Every structure is written in C-alpha cells, then in structure tokens.
Amino acid sequence: MLISPAFAQGTPSAGPGYEQFFIIIGMFALLYFLMIRPQMKRAKETRQMIDALQKGDEVITSGGVLGKIIKIGEVYVSVEIAPNLEVQVQRSAIQTMLPKGTIKSI
C-alpha cells in the first residue's frame, strides 16, 4: 500500500470552533440590517399613513382604484371613484396617498 492509514485521517480540532460561531453571528447581523430592519421601517410608515387618513384625501387602493375619501370608519373607508359612485374598501387596502388636486389633473 502506498499511503498509510494514519495519513488519511485528519487531525482532530483543538476547540469548539469559535470562528464558525462568529461567522454565523455575522450572517444574522447582515440579514437583520439588509432585510428585516428596512421591512419593519416600511410597515411602520404604512401604518402611520393609514392612521393619518382624513376625509377629502385622494388615495390609490391596492387594487389600483383612484378616488377621494368620503367617509372614514374604524375598519372601512368610503372612496368616491366617480361622481355619485362610491365604494367601500378596508383601511388596510389604501396603498398610497396622493397630493390634493391629482384627480382633477388626470
């Protein structure tokens, strides 16, 4: 035999591998700062926007419907999408607030 069995085996590690532990901690920190934190920031901004809705605001719903808020309730909002035509949508379905006068300019 050309290679003895003693050389085929690796040397045993001296410790629990602190380097691997630090790499895993670094990966979790990177994941937090690149994915989790920005998502939480966007969710907070959306929640603030939904809480700040007022009668007369022009909005776009998540379905792409453009309209003006007529009535506001606890869960639902009445949005006028055409003269004398209003629909009820959930507050959470409001995606974007538009500047005043946007509907008239379209």
C-alpha positions as a Markdown table, in Angstrom:
| # | Residue | x | y | z |
|---|---|---|---|---|
| 1 | Met | 0.0 | 0.0 | 0.0 |
| 2 | Leu | 1.3 | 3.5 | -1.0 |
| 3 | Ile | -0.4 | 5.6 | 1.7 |
| 4 | Ser | -0.6 | 4.5 | 5.2 |
| 5 | Pro | -4.0 | 4.8 | 7.1 |
| 6 | Ala | -2.5 | 7.2 | 9.6 |
| 7 | Phe | -2.1 | 9.9 | 6.9 |
| 8 | Ala | -5.6 | 9.5 | 5.5 |
| 9 | Gln | -7.2 | 10.7 | 8.8 |
| 10 | Gly | -7.4 | 14.4 | 9.6 |
| 11 | Thr | -6.1 | 16.0 | 12.7 |
| 12 | Pro | -8.7 | 16.4 | 15.5 |
| 13 | Ser | -9.8 | 20.0 | 16.1 |
| 14 | Ala | -8.4 | 21.7 | 19.2 |
| 15 | Gly | -11.6 | 23.6 | 20.3 |
| 16 | Pro | -15.3 | 24.2 | 19.6 |
| 17 | Gly | -14.6 | 26.4 | 16.6 |
| 18 | Tyr | -15.2 | 30.0 | 17.7 |
| 19 | Glu | -14.5 | 31.2 | 14.1 |
| 20 | Gln | -17.6 | 29.4 | 12.9 |
| 21 | Phe | -19.7 | 30.9 | 15.7 |
| 22 | Phe | -18.6 | 34.4 | 14.8 |
| 23 | Ile | -19.4 | 33.8 | 11.1 |
| 24 | Ile | -22.9 | 32.7 | 11.9 |
| 25 | Ile | -23.5 | 35.7 | 14.2 |
| 26 | Gly | -22.2 | 38.0 | 11.4 |
| 27 | Met | -24.6 | 36.4 | 8.9 |
| 28 | Phe | -27.6 | 37.0 | 11.2 |
| 29 | Ala | -26.5 | 40.7 | 11.7 |
| 30 | Leu | -26.2 | 41.1 | 8.0 |
| 31 | Leu | -29.6 | 39.6 | 7.4 |
| 32 | Tyr | -31.1 | 41.9 | 10.0 |
| 33 | Phe | -29.7 | 45.1 | 8.6 |
| 34 | Leu | -30.3 | 44.3 | 4.9 |
| 35 | Met | -33.8 | 42.6 | 5.1 |
| 36 | Ile | -35.6 | 42.8 | 8.4 |
| 37 | Arg | -35.0 | 46.3 | 9.5 |
| 38 | Pro | -36.0 | 48.0 | 6.2 |
| 39 | Gln | -39.2 | 45.9 | 6.1 |
| 40 | Met | -40.1 | 47.0 | 9.6 |
| 41 | Lys | -39.5 | 50.6 | 8.7 |
| 42 | Arg | -41.8 | 50.4 | 5.6 |
| 43 | Ala | -44.5 | 48.7 | 7.7 |
| 44 | Lys | -44.3 | 51.5 | 10.3 |
| 45 | Glu | -44.6 | 54.2 | 7.6 |
| 46 | Thr | -47.6 | 52.5 | 6.0 |
| 47 | Arg | -49.3 | 52.2 | 9.5 |
| 48 | Gln | -48.7 | 55.9 | 10.1 |
| 49 | Met | -50.2 | 56.8 | 6.7 |
| 50 | Ile | -53.3 | 54.7 | 7.3 |
| 51 | Asp | -53.8 | 56.2 | 10.7 |
| 52 | Ala | -53.5 | 59.8 | 9.3 |
| 53 | Leu | -56.2 | 59.3 | 6.6 |
| 54 | Gln | -58.8 | 62.1 | 6.6 |
| 55 | Lys | -62.0 | 63.0 | 4.7 |
| 56 | Gly | -61.1 | 64.6 | 1.4 |
| 57 | Asp | -57.7 | 62.8 | 0.9 |
| 58 | Glu | -57.1 | 61.4 | -2.6 |
| 59 | Val | -55.8 | 57.8 | -2.5 |
| 60 | Ile | -54.9 | 54.8 | -4.6 |
| 61 | Thr | -56.1 | 51.4 | -3.3 |
| 62 | Ser | -54.1 | 48.2 | -3.6 |
| 63 | Gly | -56.4 | 47.2 | -6.5 |
| 64 | Gly | -55.3 | 50.3 | -8.4 |
| 65 | Val | -58.6 | 52.3 | -7.9 |
| 66 | Leu | -58.1 | 56.0 | -7.7 |
| 67 | Gly | -60.5 | 58.0 | -5.6 |
| 68 | Lys | -61.3 | 60.6 | -2.9 |
| 69 | Ile | -62.2 | 59.6 | 0.7 |
| 70 | Ile | -65.8 | 60.5 | 1.6 |
| 71 | Lys | -66.3 | 58.7 | 4.9 |
| 72 | Ile | -63.9 | 57.1 | 7.4 |
| 73 | Gly | -64.9 | 54.3 | 9.8 |
| 74 | Glu | -63.0 | 52.1 | 12.1 |
| 75 | Val | -62.2 | 49.4 | 9.5 |
| 76 | Tyr | -63.7 | 50.6 | 6.3 |
| 77 | Val | -63.4 | 53.7 | 4.2 |
| 78 | Ser | -65.8 | 55.0 | 1.6 |
| 79 | Val | -64.0 | 56.2 | -1.6 |
| 80 | Glu | -65.7 | 58.1 | -4.3 |
| 81 | Ile | -64.3 | 56.9 | -7.6 |
| 82 | Ala | -66.6 | 58.8 | -9.9 |
| 83 | Pro | -69.4 | 61.4 | -9.3 |
| 84 | Asn | -72.1 | 59.8 | -7.2 |
| 85 | Leu | -70.3 | 56.4 | -7.2 |
| 86 | Glu | -68.6 | 55.3 | -4.0 |
| 87 | Val | -67.1 | 52.0 | -2.9 |
| 88 | Gln | -66.2 | 50.7 | 0.5 |
| 89 | Val | -62.7 | 49.4 | 1.0 |
| 90 | Gln | -60.7 | 48.3 | 4.0 |
| 91 | Arg | -58.4 | 50.9 | 5.5 |
| 92 | Ser | -55.5 | 48.4 | 5.0 |
| 93 | Ala | -56.3 | 48.4 | 1.3 |
| 94 | Ile | -55.2 | 52.0 | 0.9 |
| 95 | Gln | -51.8 | 51.9 | -0.7 |
| 96 | Thr | -50.8 | 55.5 | -1.4 |
| 97 | Met | -52.0 | 59.0 | -0.6 |
| 98 | Leu | -51.9 | 61.5 | -3.5 |
| 99 | Pro | -51.3 | 65.2 | -3.4 |
| 100 | Lys | -54.5 | 67.3 | -3.4 |
| 101 | Gly | -55.8 | 68.0 | -6.9 |
| 102 | Thr | -54.3 | 64.9 | -8.6 |
| 103 | Ile | -57.7 | 63.5 | -9.6 |
| 104 | Lys | -58.7 | 66.8 | -11.4 |
| 105 | Ser | -55.4 | 66.9 | -13.3 |
| 106 | Ile | -55.9 | 63.4 | -14.7 |
